[in-house]
Amino acid sequence: MACLDDDDVLALVDAGTPEARRAALLAHLDGCPACRMLVAAVARTSHSESRAADEATTLPQLDAPVMSVSSRYPDLVAGDLVDRYRLDARLGEGGVGIVWSATHVELGRRVAVKLLKSASREHAQRFLREARISASLRHPNVVEVYDLRELPGADRPDVEGMVMIMELLEGRSLREHLDQVGALARHEVGPVFRPLCDALAAAHGKGIVHRDLKPDNVFLATVSGRVVPKILDFGLAKLTFVQASLDAGVDLTRSGALLGTPHYMAPEQIGGARDVDPRADVWSLGVMLWECLAGARPFEGRGYGPLFQAITALPIPSLAAVRPDLPAPLLDLVQRMLQRERALRPTLDQVATVLSDLDA
């Protein structure tokens, strides 16, 4: 049996998985030290990052059952009222929330409303963290959070029925753009990545490391006829893995979760480093820059084992071999951003300077 992929790990934590398949997957784990070690490593990463983010934002600890918006109002449709907002259209759904466009019924202001859909305390904490961090940054290239409210009638207004009110963005994600065009033209790279560097520098200045940068979390908003990149989901760890180490004998049949793909994670994150710092965001930005220029991600693998090996151990692919037409300073920049030794990566200021010089 090949190393586990996304579907395999989801099957391990899904109570509805047939016992025969679960047994086969567990048997593979018993005989595959690589998969056991890798899952253990990302479990340590998930735990340490979640704890650090909680401490950094001094979030309250939720010690009572959490009621999600979706459990209170399971059949929301356009036209329904959520607090003082009329829902207009459903925009999307992630692991933690459901996003609608909405209109304030008294002021007529159009906003995005994000509804907590999960009843887990962990997701409620991350929902709070996302709101507080995004609101604290107040940067033109970070999605703005206006308010965090509770639905009327909630017994625990700090927990139940949480609703986040955000600026309504028009446009599409960088992922959607890449899926359509394949890659960015050289002249498009600077206008997208320089603002991202500025937003990340502002976050790092406040002690905030995003840790989940990827094209899905960058939105190309259209504002007054121009494209304004916006970073989404600060402080919301969308990439969640099995919650404890297999080596510690954890029961994988309980409700854990694995969502997303770790193609953009820095090697130190995969290795379970406890001191993940802003240089992890530089790595992730480098992977994104590579993908935008080459039309493909630099690191791939069939299952977590091969993918993690590519990120942490195999030779770093050369962008020059894929795009020899690009200027040498840009090619050198990307390769330096993807240095496994953190001290060798450039700063965000250096990244922005190279990108600016290319446009001069």
C-alpha positions in Angstrom: 0.0 0.0 0.0 1.3 3.5 -0.9 1.8 6.2 1.7 -1.3 7.8 3.0 -2.9 10.7 1.1 -5.5 13.2 2.1 -8.4 10.8 1.6 -6.7 8.1 3.6 -6.2 10.2 6.6 -9.7 11.6 6.5 -10.9 8.0 6.4 -9.0 7.2 9.5 -10.8 9.9 11.5 -14.2 9.5 9.9 -16.5 7.4 12.0 -18.4 6.3 8.9 -15.4 4.6 7.3 -15.9 0.8 6.8 -14.0 -1.2 9.3 -12.2 -3.1 6.6 -10.7 0.0 5.1 -9.8 1.4 8.5 -8.0 -1.8 9.4 -6.0 -1.7 6.2 -5.0 1.9 6.8 -3.9 1.2 10.4 -2.0 -1.9 9.2 -0.1 0.3 6.8 0.7 2.7 9.6 2.0 -0.2 11.7 4.4 -1.1 9.0 5.4 2.3 7.8 7.7 4.2 10.1 7.8 7.2 7.7 4.0 7.8 7.9 4.0 7.4 11.7 6.9 9.8 12.1 5.4 12.4 9.7 2.0 12.3 11.3 3.6 12.6 14.7 5.6 15.6 13.5 2.7 17.5 12.1 0.7 16.7 15.2 3.3 18.4 17.3 3.3 21.3 14.9 -0.4 21.7 15.1 -0.4 21.6 18.9 2.5 24.0 19.5 1.2 26.5 16.9 -2.3 26.5 18.2 -1.1 27.0 21.8 1.3 29.8 20.8 -1.5 31.6 18.9 -3.8 31.3 21.9 -1.2 32.7 24.3 -0.3 35.5 21.9 -3.9 36.7 21.6 -5.0 36.0 25.2 -8.2 34.3 24.1 -10.7 33.1 26.7 -10.7 29.4 27.3 -14.0 27.9 26.3 -15.2 25.5 29.0 -18.8 25.1 28.0 -20.5 23.4 25.1 -20.3 25.4 21.9 -23.4 26.0 19.8 -22.6 26.8 16.2 -24.6 29.1 14.0 -25.4 26.2 11.6 -26.8 24.1 14.4 -29.1 27.0 15.5 -30.2 27.9 12.0 -29.6 24.8 9.8 -31.5 26.0 6.8 -30.4 29.5 6.1 -31.4 30.9 2.7 -31.1 34.2 0.9 -33.4 36.7 2.6 -33.1 35.4 6.1 -32.0 37.7 8.9 -29.0 37.1 11.0 -29.0 39.7 13.7 -29.4 43.0 11.9 -28.1 41.6 8.5 -30.1 40.2 5.6 -28.4 37.4 3.8 -28.0 38.0 0.1 -25.9 35.2 -1.4 -23.8 32.4 -0.1 -20.1 33.0 -1.1 -18.2 30.0 0.2 -17.5 27.6 3.0 -14.4 26.4 4.8 -13.6 24.1 7.6 -14.7 26.5 10.2 -17.1 29.0 8.7 -19.7 29.7 6.0 -19.5 33.1 4.3 -22.5 35.1 2.9 -22.8 38.5 1.4 -25.3 40.5 3.4 -26.9 43.9 3.8 -27.4 45.9 7.1 -31.2 46.3 7.2 -31.1 49.8 8.6 -28.0 51.3 7.0 -28.0 49.5 3.7 -24.3 48.8 4.1 -23.1 45.6 2.2 -20.8 43.3 4.1 -19.6 39.8 4.3 -21.0 37.7 7.2 -19.0 34.7 8.4 -21.0 32.2 10.4 -19.3 29.7 12.7 -20.4 26.3 11.5 -18.6 23.9 13.8 -19.6 23.1 17.3 -16.0 22.3 18.4 -14.3 24.5 21.0 -11.1 24.5 18.9 -12.9 26.0 16.0 -14.6 28.5 18.2 -11.2 29.6 19.5 -9.8 29.9 16.0 -12.9 31.9 14.9 -12.2 34.4 17.8 -8.5 34.5 17.0 -9.1 35.2 13.3 -11.4 38.1 14.2 -9.1 39.6 16.8 -6.0 39.4 14.8 -7.5 40.7 11.5 -9.2 43.6 13.4 -5.9 44.5 15.1 -3.9 44.8 11.9 -6.0 47.4 10.1 -3.9 47.1 7.0 -5.1 47.8 3.4 -3.9 44.4 2.3 -5.5 42.4 5.0 -9.3 41.7 4.9 -10.9 44.1 7.4 -13.1 42.7 10.3 -15.7 45.2 11.4 -17.4 43.4 14.3 -17.9 40.1 16.1 -21.4 39.5 17.2 -23.6 36.9 18.8 -27.0 35.8 17.6 -30.0 37.1 19.6 -31.0 34.8 22.4 -27.6 33.1 22.9 -27.0 31.9 26.5 -23.3 32.4 26.2 -22.8 35.5 24.0 -19.0 35.0 24.0 -19.3 31.5 22.6 -22.6 30.6 21.0 -23.8 31.7 17.6 -20.7 33.8 16.8 -21.0 35.9 13.6 -18.1 37.8 12.1 -18.8 40.9 10.1 -16.2 41.7 7.5 -15.6 43.9 4.4 -17.3 42.5 1.3 -14.6 41.8 -1.3 -15.3 41.7 -5.0 -12.9 39.7 -7.2 -11.5 36.2 -6.8 -8.8 34.3 -4.9 -5.3 33.9 -6.2 -6.0 30.2 -6.4 -9.0 30.8 -8.7 -7.0 33.2 -10.8 -4.1 30.7 -11.2 -6.6 27.9 -12.0 -7.9 30.0 -14.9 -4.7 31.6 -16.3 -2.1 29.0 -15.3 0.6 31.5 -14.2 1.1 35.2 -13.7 2.8 37.3 -16.3 6.1 38.8 -15.2 4.7 42.3 -14.9 1.9 41.0 -12.6 4.2 39.5 -10.0 5.3 42.7 -8.3 1.8 44.3 -7.9 0.6 41.1 -6.2 3.6 40.2 -4.0 4.9 43.6 -2.9 1.6 44.4 -1.0 1.7 40.9 0.5 5.2 41.6 1.8 4.0 44.9 3.3 1.0 43.2 5.0 3.1 40.4 6.4 5.7 42.8 7.7 3.0 44.7 9.6 1.8 41.4 11.0 5.3 40.2 12.0 5.8 43.6 13.7 3.0 42.7 16.0 4.3 39.2 16.7 1.9 37.5 14.3 3.0 34.7 12.0 0.4 33.6 9.5 1.7 30.0 9.1 -0.9 29.1 6.4 -0.1 31.3 3.4 -1.3 29.8 0.2 -3.1 31.1 -3.0 -6.5 30.2 -1.4 -5.7 32.7 1.4 -4.9 35.6 -0.9 -7.8 37.5 -2.5 -7.4 39.7 -5.5 -10.0 42.3 -4.7 -11.2 44.8 -7.2 -11.3 48.3 -5.6 -12.1 51.3 -7.7 -11.1 49.6 -10.9 -7.7 48.3 -9.6 -6.6 45.0 -8.1 -5.8 45.1 -4.4 -4.3 41.8 -2.9 -5.8 40.9 0.5 -4.5 38.3 2.9 -7.3 36.2 4.5 -7.5 34.1 7.6 -4.8 35.5 9.9 -4.6 33.3 12.9 -6.9 30.7 11.6 -5.0 27.4 11.2 -7.0 25.9 8.3 -4.4 23.2 7.9 -5.3 20.8 10.8 -3.9 17.4 11.3 -4.4 14.4 13.6 -4.4 15.9 17.0 -1.8 13.7 18.8 1.1 11.5 18.1 0.6 8.0 16.9 3.6 7.1 18.9 1.7 8.0 22.0 -1.0 5.5 21.2 -3.7 7.9 20.3 -7.0 6.5 19.1 -7.4 7.7 15.5 -11.0 6.7 15.3 -12.0 9.6 17.5 -13.0 12.9 15.9 -9.8 14.6 14.8 -9.4 16.3 11.4 -7.1 16.7 8.5 -8.0 19.4 6.0 -6.1 21.1 3.3 -2.7 20.4 1.7 0.7 21.2 3.3 2.5 22.1 0.0 3.3 25.6 1.3 4.5 24.6 4.8 8.1 25.4 5.7 10.4 22.5 6.6 10.6 23.7 10.2 6.8 23.5 10.5 6.8 19.9 9.2 9.6 19.0 11.6 7.6 20.2 14.6 9.8 23.1 15.5 8.5 25.0 18.6 10.1 28.3 17.4 8.3 28.8 14.1 8.9 32.5 13.3 8.3 35.0 10.4 10.8 33.2 8.2 8.2 30.4 7.8 6.0 32.9 6.0 8.9 33.9 3.8 9.2 30.2 2.7 5.5 30.0 2.0 5.6 33.2 0.0 8.5 31.7 -2.0 6.5 28.6 -2.8 3.6 30.9 -4.0 6.0 33.0 -6.0 7.4 29.9 -7.7 3.9 28.6 -8.5 2.8 32.0 -9.9 5.8 32.1 -12.2 6.0 28.5 -13.2 2.3 27.5 -13.2 3.0 24.6 -10.9 4.1 24.0 -7.3 7.7 23.2 -6.7 6.9 20.4 -4.2 4.6 17.5 -5.0 4.1 13.9 -3.8 1.6 11.1 -3.8 0.7 11.1 -0.2 2.2 12.9 2.8 5.4 10.8 3.0 6.7 11.7 -0.5 5.6 15.3 -0.2 7.2 15.9 3.2 10.4 14.2 1.9 10.4 16.6 -1.1 10.0 19.6 1.2 12.5 18.6 3.8 15.2 16.4 2.2 15.2 16.3 -1.6 17.1 18.9 -3.7 15.2 22.1 -4.1 14.0 22.4 -7.7 15.5 25.1 -9.8 13.1 27.7 -11.1 15.7 28.6 -13.7 15.3 25.1 -15.3 11.5 25.9 -15.7 11.7 29.6 -16.5 15.2 30.4 -17.9 13.7 33.5 -19.5 13.3 35.2 -16.1 15.8 37.8 -14.9 18.6 36.4 -12.7 17.8 38.6 -9.6 14.2 37.2 -9.6 15.4 33.6 -10.0 18.0 34.1 -7.2 15.4 35.6 -5.0 13.0 32.6 -5.2 15.8 30.1 -4.6 16.9 32.1 -1.5 13.3 32.2 -0.2 13.3 28.4 -0.4 16.4 27.8 1.7 15.9 25.1 4.4 18.2 26.9 6.7 16.1 29.8 8.0 19.0 32.2 8.4 19.7 32.1 4.7 16.3 33.3 3.6 15.8 36.9 2.7 13.8 39.4 4.8 10.5 40.6 3.5 12.1 44.0 2.9 14.7 42.3 0.7 12.0 40.5 -1.2 10.0 43.7 -1.8 13.2 45.5 -2.9 14.1 42.9 -5.6 10.5 43.0 -6.9 10.5 46.8 -7.0 13.8 46.9 -8.9 12.5 44.5 -11.5 9.6 47.0 -12.2 11.9 50.0 -12.4 
